[in-house]
Amino acid sequence: MEKFLKDWRQDAMNKHQYESAIFIGDKLLALTNDPNDAFWLAQVHFSTGNYSRAQTFLDKHKLIEHSPSCRYLAAHCCIKQSKYEDALAILGDKTPAHLLSNTNKSRRKLQQTSGNARNGVHRRGTGRTDGRGNSEEWERELTSDIKYEAAMCYLRGTCFAKQNSFDRAKECYMDAVRIDVQCFEAFDQLMKNSLLPPDEEWTFLETLDFDAITANGTDTSQEAAQFAKMLYTTRLSKYKNPAEFSNAVESLSQHYNLDFNPDILLSKAELLFTQCRFKQALAITTSVLDTDQYNFSFLPLHLACLHELHQTNTLFLLAHRLADLHPDEPATWLAVGVYYLSISQIAEARRFFSKASMMNPHFGPAWIGFAHTFALEGEHDQAVSAYGTAARLFQGTHLPQLFLGMQHLQLNNMTLAHEYLTTAHNLCHTDPLLLNEMGVVFYHLDHLADAIKLFHKSLHIAQEIDSEPSAWLATRANLGHAYRRQHQWSLALREFDEVLRQGSKDMHIHCAKGLVLLEMGRCWEAIGAFHEALA
């Protein structure tokens, strides 16, 4: 009878007939009084959204202290009900120290035991009275408990993030991945919310014990470990180690048929966006959204590309469709805000960016867009306040600090601009835009040699990451001005000529070129340059 009821219950679950599963599961629990059947029934209540009923069920059957899986489910119920303090009371507010020190040993022991069992060596537990018997089964239960402990670390981090305690949330997420490298939810939170600077992301990846991953056979385990590491590599910041990222993507595409996988394509598009190759990035995001138009993970990048390429008609249609079909998604109102920003209706853009940020207070693109609206109107104080909020929420990304530095640069507060830009540089050493802004600060402080060095470094990195050359004409022009002020006329003229050769129509470049030619005694050429400026 028990097998009959379990099969019936599972069949109902496979068909998503939750009422049937609850009906049969309740009868099975009455028959067996097995804690595993009780836990299974609580999971069904959770799946139907009856979080309070699931939690009450766990309490009634005294399952919370039964195992890590039951504590995990009870805490998850509390989080779904926004009872974060209650969840922390169940989880505890600190990661148990023994988990971090003993995890690797336990995993390797499991791997060894599994290999021995496959070779016909079955070890019996000795001196145990809990009835588990076979040591392999005991090791598997231990590993299951470790995975649930890692999941509880993830939930602990979620609670701290909801309470705006991002430092503690970051540590909990990192602990979760250290305990169980397959706890992708925690790793994704670290990457998606930019809780780690680019350097720390790569360092953290190298500290993870991918060798703890077990599969059928030693060779398979090694392949699985390498596969997981390559997958995680594609999620890291694109401002650092583009070669390693490209190698990981190429290997995943060639050997595992993932060249058209949406997550891999998103990583490729992010790299192209970082390189200011907006058309290529837009082509990728468009190809994915054409086949999966409600893949919301692509939308922020897709919207940014559309904005950079001034495709306002496409933005209009996309924003309307999303507003009609998905009014409860923050990305919908981000799209509406980006559209209004693209047509210079700043007040309307601000209203919708604000709506998106209120729907999800941890939605980074909405906060950055909200701050941009103040910056575009010259409301520097409000812009500084909004960028400051983004900097507190997303401590691992350098962009809010960069934008804060740019605002103070516009306000001619060179000391504060230098301070914020230096903070941004400590987080990311390889952003060409950041290096350009630091060079501008040194230019205004009359530290011309330092400014020239930074402008050169910015252009070098832009070339190294294969960025679009036309995106860095302003940096090359700044380099020319720095040479001009140092009276290095030939070098200044070379830079201005290169800017004009790449298609710039800026009158100020023609004027600066004319001044340099005058200083070089080439008066007729200077007159021609001034005529170009006037034209």
C-alpha positions as CSV (number, residue, x, y, z in Angstrom):
1,M,0.0,0.0,0.0
2,E,2.8,2.4,0.8
3,K,4.4,2.0,-2.6
4,F,1.1,2.4,-4.3
5,L,0.4,5.7,-2.4
6,K,3.9,7.0,-3.1
7,D,3.6,6.2,-6.8
8,W,0.2,7.9,-6.9
9,R,1.5,10.9,-5.0
10,Q,4.5,11.3,-7.3
11,D,2.3,10.9,-10.4
12,A,0.2,13.8,-9.1
13,M,3.3,15.9,-8.5
14,N,4.6,15.2,-12.0
15,K,1.3,16.5,-13.4
16,H,1.4,19.6,-11.0
17,Q,-1.8,18.4,-9.5
18,Y,-0.9,19.7,-6.1
19,E,-4.3,19.2,-4.4
20,S,-4.2,15.5,-5.4
21,A,-0.6,15.2,-4.1
22,I,-1.7,16.8,-0.8
23,F,-4.7,14.5,-0.5
24,I,-2.7,11.4,-1.1
25,G,0.3,12.5,0.9
26,D,-1.8,13.2,3.9
27,K,-3.2,9.6,3.8
28,L,0.4,8.2,3.3
29,L,1.6,10.2,6.3
30,A,-1.2,8.8,8.5
31,L,-0.2,5.3,7.4
32,T,3.5,5.6,7.9
33,N,4.1,8.4,10.3
34,D,7.4,8.8,8.6
35,P,9.2,12.2,9.0
36,N,10.3,12.0,5.4
37,D,6.7,11.8,4.3
38,A,5.8,14.7,6.5
39,F,8.6,16.8,5.0
40,W,7.5,15.8,1.5
41,L,4.0,17.1,2.3
42,A,5.3,20.3,3.7
43,Q,7.2,20.8,0.4
44,V,4.0,20.4,-1.5
45,H,2.3,23.1,0.6
46,F,5.4,25.3,-0.1
47,S,5.1,24.7,-3.9
48,T,1.4,25.8,-3.8
49,G,2.4,29.1,-2.1
50,N,0.8,28.1,1.2
51,Y,3.9,29.2,3.1
52,S,2.2,29.7,6.5
53,R,0.6,26.3,6.3
54,A,3.9,24.7,5.3
55,Q,5.6,26.3,8.3
56,T,2.8,25.4,10.7
57,F,2.9,21.8,9.4
58,L,6.7,21.6,10.1
59,D,6.1,23.0,13.6
60,K,3.2,20.7,14.4
61,H,5.2,17.6,13.5
62,K,8.4,19.0,15.2
63,L,10.4,18.6,12.0
64,I,12.5,21.8,12.2
65,E,15.1,20.2,14.5
66,H,14.8,16.9,12.6
67,S,17.3,17.8,9.8
68,P,19.0,20.6,8.0
69,S,16.5,20.2,5.1
70,C,13.6,20.9,7.4
71,R,15.2,23.9,8.9
72,Y,16.0,25.2,5.4
73,L,12.3,24.8,4.4
74,A,11.0,26.5,7.6
75,A,13.4,29.4,7.1
76,H,12.4,29.7,3.4
77,C,8.8,29.9,4.4
78,C,9.6,32.8,6.8
79,I,11.4,34.6,4.0
80,K,8.6,34.2,1.6
81,Q,6.4,35.8,4.2
82,S,9.0,38.7,4.7
83,K,9.6,37.5,8.3
84,Y,13.4,37.9,8.1
85,E,14.0,38.0,11.9
86,D,12.1,34.8,12.3
87,A,14.1,33.2,9.5
88,L,17.4,34.3,11.1
89,A,16.2,32.8,14.5
90,I,15.8,29.5,12.7
91,L,19.0,29.7,10.6
92,G,21.3,31.5,13.2
93,D,23.1,34.7,12.2
94,K,26.5,33.1,11.7
95,T,27.9,30.3,9.6
96,P,29.0,27.3,11.7
97,A,32.8,27.3,11.6
98,H,33.1,23.6,11.3
99,L,31.3,23.6,7.9
100,L,34.0,25.7,6.3
101,S,36.9,23.6,7.7
102,N,35.4,20.1,7.3
103,T,33.5,20.3,3.9
104,N,36.4,19.4,1.6
105,K,37.5,16.5,3.8
106,S,33.9,15.1,3.8
107,R,33.5,15.5,0.1
108,R,36.8,13.8,-0.7
109,K,35.9,11.0,1.6
110,L,32.6,10.6,-0.2
111,Q,34.3,10.6,-3.6
112,Q,36.7,7.9,-2.4
113,T,33.9,5.8,-0.9
114,S,31.8,6.1,-4.1
115,G,34.8,5.0,-6.2
116,N,35.4,2.0,-3.9
117,A,31.7,1.0,-4.0
118,R,31.8,1.0,-7.8
119,N,34.8,-1.3,-7.6
120,G,32.9,-3.8,-5.5
121,V,34.1,-2.7,-2.1
122,H,31.1,-2.1,0.2
123,R,32.1,-0.8,3.7
124,R,29.8,-1.4,6.6
125,G,29.5,1.2,9.4
126,T,30.9,-0.1,12.7
127,G,29.7,0.8,16.1
128,R,26.7,2.7,14.8
129,T,23.3,2.3,16.3
130,D,21.2,4.7,14.1
131,G,20.4,1.9,11.6
132,R,22.1,3.5,8.6
133,G,24.3,0.6,8.1
134,N,26.1,1.1,4.8
135,S,28.8,3.7,5.1
136,E,28.2,4.9,1.5
137,E,24.6,5.8,2.3
138,W,25.7,7.6,5.5
139,E,28.2,9.6,3.4
140,R,25.5,10.5,0.9
141,E,23.3,11.7,3.7
142,L,26.2,13.7,5.0
143,T,26.7,15.3,1.6
144,S,23.0,16.1,1.4
145,D,23.2,17.8,4.8
146,I,26.2,19.8,3.7
147,K,24.3,21.0,0.6
148,Y,21.3,22.1,2.8
149,E,23.7,23.8,5.2
150,A,25.1,25.7,2.2
151,A,21.6,26.6,1.1
152,M,20.9,27.9,4.6
153,C,23.9,30.2,4.3
154,Y,22.3,31.5,1.1
155,L,19.1,32.1,2.9
156,R,21.0,33.8,5.7
157,G,22.5,36.1,3.1
158,T,19.1,36.8,1.6
159,C,17.8,37.9,5.0
160,F,20.8,40.3,5.5
161,A,20.4,41.7,2.0
162,K,16.7,42.4,2.6
163,Q,17.8,44.2,5.8
164,N,20.4,46.2,3.7
165,S,23.3,44.6,5.6
166,F,25.2,43.9,2.4
167,D,28.6,43.2,4.0
168,R,27.1,40.4,6.0
169,A,25.0,39.2,3.0
170,K,28.2,39.0,0.9
171,E,30.0,36.9,3.5
172,C,27.1,34.5,3.8
173,Y,26.9,34.1,0.0
174,M,30.6,33.5,-0.1
175,D,30.4,30.9,2.7
176,A,27.6,29.1,0.9
177,V,29.7,28.7,-2.3
178,R,32.7,27.7,-0.2
179,I,30.7,25.0,1.5
180,D,29.0,23.8,-1.6
181,V,30.5,25.0,-4.9
182,Q,27.3,23.9,-6.6
183,C,25.3,26.4,-4.7
184,F,24.8,28.6,-7.8
185,E,22.1,30.8,-6.3
186,A,24.6,32.3,-3.9
187,F,27.3,32.7,-6.5
188,D,24.7,34.4,-8.8
189,Q,23.8,36.8,-6.1
190,L,27.4,37.8,-5.7
191,M,27.9,38.4,-9.4
192,K,24.5,39.8,-10.3
193,N,24.5,42.4,-7.5
194,S,28.2,43.3,-7.9
195,L,29.0,42.5,-4.3
196,L,32.7,41.9,-5.2
197,P,35.1,44.0,-7.1
198,P,36.5,42.4,-10.3
199,D,39.8,41.5,-8.8
200,E,38.1,39.8,-5.8
201,E,35.7,37.9,-8.1
202,W,38.6,36.2,-9.9
203,T,40.5,35.6,-6.7
204,F,37.3,34.1,-5.1
205,L,36.8,31.8,-8.1
206,E,40.4,30.4,-7.7
207,T,39.7,29.6,-4.0
208,L,36.6,27.5,-4.8
209,D,37.1,23.8,-4.5
210,F,35.7,22.5,-7.8
211,D,37.4,19.2,-7.2
212,A,34.9,18.5,-4.5
213,I,32.3,17.9,-7.3
214,T,31.5,14.2,-7.5
215,A,30.2,12.3,-10.6
216,N,30.3,8.8,-11.9
217,G,34.0,8.0,-12.1
218,T,37.2,9.9,-11.4
219,D,37.5,11.1,-15.0
220,T,33.9,12.3,-15.1
221,S,34.3,14.1,-11.8
222,Q,37.3,16.0,-13.2
223,E,35.4,16.9,-16.3
224,A,32.4,18.0,-14.2
225,A,34.7,20.2,-12.1
226,Q,36.3,21.8,-15.1
227,F,32.9,22.3,-16.7
228,A,31.5,24.0,-13.6
229,K,34.6,26.3,-13.3
230,M,34.2,27.4,-17.0
231,L,30.5,28.1,-16.4
232,Y,31.3,30.2,-13.4
233,T,34.0,32.0,-15.3
234,T,31.5,33.3,-17.8
235,R,29.6,35.1,-15.0
236,L,32.6,37.1,-13.8
237,S,33.3,40.8,-14.5
238,K,34.2,41.5,-18.1
239,Y,36.6,44.3,-17.1
240,K,39.3,41.8,-16.2
241,N,40.9,38.7,-17.9
242,P,39.0,38.9,-21.3
243,A,41.3,36.1,-22.7
244,E,40.3,33.6,-19.9
245,F,36.7,34.5,-20.5
246,S,37.0,33.9,-24.2
247,N,38.8,30.6,-23.7
248,A,36.0,29.4,-21.4
249,V,33.3,30.4,-23.8
250,E,35.1,28.8,-26.7
251,S,35.5,25.5,-24.8
252,L,31.9,25.4,-23.7
253,S,30.7,26.2,-27.2
254,Q,32.9,23.6,-29.0
255,H,32.8,20.7,-26.5
256,Y,29.4,21.1,-24.9
257,N,27.3,22.5,-27.7
258,L,26.5,25.7,-25.7
259,D,27.3,28.2,-28.4
260,F,23.6,29.2,-28.7
261,N,22.9,28.9,-25.0
262,P,21.2,32.1,-23.7
263,D,23.5,32.4,-20.6
264,I,26.6,32.1,-22.8
265,L,25.3,34.5,-25.3
266,L,24.5,37.0,-22.5
267,S,28.1,36.8,-21.3
268,K,29.3,37.4,-24.8
269,A,27.0,40.4,-25.2
270,E,28.2,41.8,-21.8
271,L,31.8,41.6,-23.0
272,L,31.0,43.4,-26.3
273,F,29.1,46.1,-24.3
274,T,32.2,46.6,-22.1
275,Q,34.2,47.0,-25.3
276,C,31.7,49.6,-26.5
277,R,30.8,47.4,-29.5
278,F,27.1,48.2,-29.1
279,K,25.9,47.0,-32.5
280,Q,27.4,43.5,-32.0
281,A,26.0,43.3,-28.5
282,L,22.6,44.4,-29.7
283,A,22.6,41.7,-32.4
284,I,23.1,39.0,-29.8
285,T,20.5,40.3,-27.3
286,T,18.0,40.7,-30.2
287,S,18.6,37.2,-31.4
288,V,17.8,35.7,-28.0
289,L,14.8,37.9,-27.3
290,D,13.4,37.0,-30.7
291,T,13.2,33.4,-29.6
292,D,12.5,34.0,-25.9
293,Q,11.0,37.5,-25.7
294,Y,10.4,37.3,-21.9
295,N,13.9,36.5,-20.9
296,F,14.2,39.3,-18.4
297,S,17.9,38.7,-17.6
298,F,18.7,40.1,-21.1
299,L,16.5,43.2,-20.9
300,P,18.8,45.7,-19.0
301,L,21.7,45.0,-21.4
302,H,19.3,45.1,-24.4
303,L,17.9,48.4,-23.3
304,A,21.3,49.9,-22.7
305,C,22.4,49.0,-26.3
306,L,19.2,50.4,-27.8
307,H,19.8,53.7,-25.9
308,E,23.4,53.9,-27.0
309,L,22.4,53.4,-30.6
310,H,19.4,55.8,-30.3
311,Q,16.8,53.3,-31.5
312,T,13.9,55.1,-29.9
313,N,11.2,53.4,-32.1
314,T,12.3,49.9,-31.0
315,L,12.4,51.1,-27.4
316,F,8.9,52.5,-27.7
317,L,7.4,49.3,-29.0
318,L,9.3,47.1,-26.5
319,A,8.2,49.3,-23.5
320,H,4.6,49.3,-24.7
321,R,4.5,45.5,-25.1
322,L,6.1,44.9,-21.6
323,A,3.8,47.4,-19.9
324,D,0.8,45.6,-21.4
325,L,2.0,42.0,-20.6
326,H,4.2,42.3,-17.5
327,P,3.3,45.3,-15.4
328,D,4.6,43.6,-12.3
329,E,8.2,43.3,-13.6
330,P,10.7,46.1,-12.6
331,A,12.4,45.6,-16.0
332,T,9.2,46.8,-17.6
333,W,9.4,50.2,-16.0
334,L,13.1,50.3,-16.6
335,A,12.3,50.0,-20.3
336,V,9.8,52.8,-20.1
337,G,12.3,55.0,-18.3
338,V,15.0,54.3,-20.8
339,Y,12.6,55.3,-23.7
340,Y,11.8,58.6,-22.1
341,L,15.4,59.2,-21.4
342,S,16.2,58.6,-25.0
343,I,13.7,61.2,-26.2
344,S,15.0,63.7,-23.5
345,Q,11.8,63.7,-21.4
346,I,13.8,63.6,-18.2
347,A,11.0,64.1,-15.7
348,E,9.0,61.1,-17.1
349,A,12.2,59.0,-17.2
350,R,12.9,59.8,-13.6
351,R,9.3,58.8,-12.5
352,F,9.6,55.3,-14.2
353,F,13.1,54.7,-13.0
354,S,11.9,55.5,-9.5
355,K,9.0,53.1,-9.9
356,A,11.3,50.3,-11.0
357,S,13.6,50.9,-8.0
358,M,10.7,50.8,-5.6
359,M,9.4,47.5,-7.0
360,N,12.9,46.0,-6.5
361,P,15.1,48.1,-4.2
362,H,18.2,46.1,-5.3
363,F,17.7,46.7,-9.0
364,G,21.0,48.3,-10.0
365,P,20.1,49.6,-13.5
366,A,17.1,51.5,-12.2
367,W,19.1,53.3,-9.5
368,I,21.8,54.3,-12.1
369,G,19.1,55.5,-14.5
370,F,17.4,57.5,-11.7
371,A,20.7,59.2,-10.9
372,H,21.4,59.9,-14.6
373,T,18.2,61.9,-14.9
374,F,19.4,64.4,-12.2
375,A,22.9,64.5,-13.8
376,L,21.4,65.4,-17.2
377,E,19.4,68.3,-15.8
378,G,22.5,69.6,-13.9
379,E,20.9,68.8,-10.5
380,H,24.3,67.7,-9.2
381,D,23.3,67.5,-5.5
382,Q,20.4,65.1,-6.2
383,A,22.6,63.2,-8.6
384,V,25.3,62.8,-6.0
385,S,22.7,61.6,-3.5
386,A,21.3,59.0,-5.9
387,Y,24.7,57.7,-7.0
388,G,25.6,57.5,-3.4
389,T,22.7,55.2,-2.7
390,A,23.7,53.0,-5.7
391,A,27.3,52.9,-4.3
392,R,26.0,51.7,-0.9
393,L,23.8,49.0,-2.6
394,F,26.3,47.7,-5.1
395,Q,29.6,47.9,-3.3
396,G,31.5,45.7,-5.7
397,T,31.0,47.7,-8.8
398,H,33.1,50.8,-9.5
399,L,30.4,52.6,-11.7
400,P,28.6,54.5,-8.9
401,Q,32.0,55.8,-7.6
402,L,33.0,56.7,-11.1
403,F,29.8,58.7,-11.7
404,L,30.2,60.4,-8.3
405,G,33.7,61.5,-9.4
406,M,32.3,62.8,-12.7
407,Q,29.7,64.8,-10.9
408,H,32.3,66.5,-8.7
409,L,34.5,67.0,-11.7
410,Q,31.6,69.0,-13.3
411,L,31.3,70.9,-10.0
412,N,35.0,71.7,-10.2
413,N,35.5,69.9,-6.8
414,M,38.8,68.4,-7.9
415,T,39.7,67.0,-4.4
416,L,36.4,65.1,-4.1
417,A,36.5,64.0,-7.7
418,H,40.0,62.6,-7.2
419,E,38.9,60.8,-4.0
420,Y,35.9,59.1,-5.7
421,L,37.8,58.2,-8.8
422,T,40.6,56.7,-6.8
423,T,38.0,54.6,-4.9
424,A,36.6,53.5,-8.2
425,H,40.1,52.7,-9.4
426,N,40.8,50.5,-6.3
427,L,37.7,48.5,-7.3
428,C,38.5,48.3,-11.1
429,H,41.9,49.0,-12.7
430,T,40.9,48.2,-16.2
431,D,38.0,50.6,-17.2
432,P,39.2,53.0,-19.9
433,L,36.5,55.5,-19.1
434,L,37.7,55.6,-15.4
435,L,41.3,56.1,-16.4
436,N,40.2,59.0,-18.8
437,E,38.3,60.7,-16.0
438,M,41.3,60.4,-13.6
439,G,43.5,61.9,-16.4
440,V,41.1,64.9,-16.7
441,V,41.4,65.5,-12.9
442,F,45.2,65.5,-13.1
443,Y,45.0,67.8,-16.2
444,H,43.0,70.4,-14.2
445,L,45.4,70.0,-11.3
446,D,48.3,70.8,-13.7
447,H,49.8,67.3,-13.2
448,L,50.3,67.0,-16.9
449,A,52.8,64.1,-16.9
450,D,50.4,62.0,-14.8
451,A,47.5,63.0,-17.0
452,I,49.4,61.9,-20.1
453,K,50.3,58.6,-18.5
454,L,46.6,57.9,-17.7
455,F,45.4,58.9,-21.1
456,H,47.9,56.6,-22.7
457,K,46.9,53.7,-20.4
458,S,43.2,54.3,-21.1
459,L,43.8,54.1,-24.9
460,H,46.1,51.0,-24.5
461,I,43.5,49.1,-22.5
462,A,40.7,50.1,-24.9
463,Q,42.9,48.6,-27.7
464,E,43.7,45.6,-25.6
465,I,40.1,44.7,-25.1
466,D,39.4,45.3,-28.8
467,S,37.1,48.3,-28.0
468,E,35.6,50.4,-30.7
469,P,38.2,53.1,-31.5
470,S,35.6,55.8,-32.2
471,A,34.4,55.5,-28.6
472,W,37.7,56.9,-27.3
473,L,38.1,60.0,-29.5
474,A,37.6,62.2,-26.5
475,T,40.4,60.5,-24.6
476,R,42.7,60.9,-27.6
477,A,41.7,64.6,-27.8
478,N,42.5,65.0,-24.1
479,L,45.9,63.5,-24.7
480,G,46.5,66.0,-27.5
481,H,45.5,68.9,-25.2
482,A,47.9,67.6,-22.5
483,Y,50.7,67.5,-25.0
484,R,49.8,71.0,-26.2
485,R,50.1,72.4,-22.7
486,Q,53.5,70.7,-22.3
487,H,54.6,72.4,-25.5
488,Q,55.1,69.0,-27.2
489,W,53.7,70.4,-30.5
490,S,54.5,67.5,-32.8
491,L,52.9,64.9,-30.5
492,A,49.9,67.1,-29.9
493,L,49.4,67.6,-33.7
494,R,49.7,63.8,-34.2
495,E,46.8,63.2,-31.7
496,F,44.6,65.9,-33.1
497,D,45.1,64.6,-36.7
498,E,44.3,61.1,-35.5
499,V,41.0,62.3,-33.9
500,L,40.0,64.1,-37.1
501,R,41.1,61.1,-39.3
502,Q,38.7,58.9,-37.3
503,G,35.7,61.1,-38.2
504,S,35.4,63.7,-35.5
505,K,33.7,67.0,-36.6
506,D,34.3,68.9,-33.4
507,M,35.2,72.5,-34.0
508,H,37.3,72.6,-30.8
509,I,39.7,70.0,-32.3
510,H,40.2,72.1,-35.4
511,C,40.8,75.1,-33.3
512,A,43.3,73.3,-31.0
513,K,45.1,72.0,-34.1
514,G,45.3,75.6,-35.5
515,L,46.8,76.8,-32.2
516,V,49.4,74.1,-32.3
517,L,50.3,74.9,-36.0
518,L,50.7,78.6,-35.0
519,E,53.1,77.6,-32.3
520,M,55.0,75.5,-34.8
521,G,55.2,78.5,-37.2
522,R,53.0,76.9,-39.9
523,C,50.7,79.9,-40.3
524,W,49.0,79.0,-43.6
525,E,48.0,75.6,-42.3
526,A,46.8,77.1,-39.1
527,I,44.6,79.5,-41.0
528,G,43.1,76.4,-42.8
529,A,42.4,74.7,-39.5
530,F,40.7,77.8,-38.2
531,H,38.5,78.0,-41.3
532,E,37.5,74.4,-40.7
533,A,36.6,75.3,-37.2
534,L,34.4,78.2,-38.3
535,A,32.8,76.0,-41.0
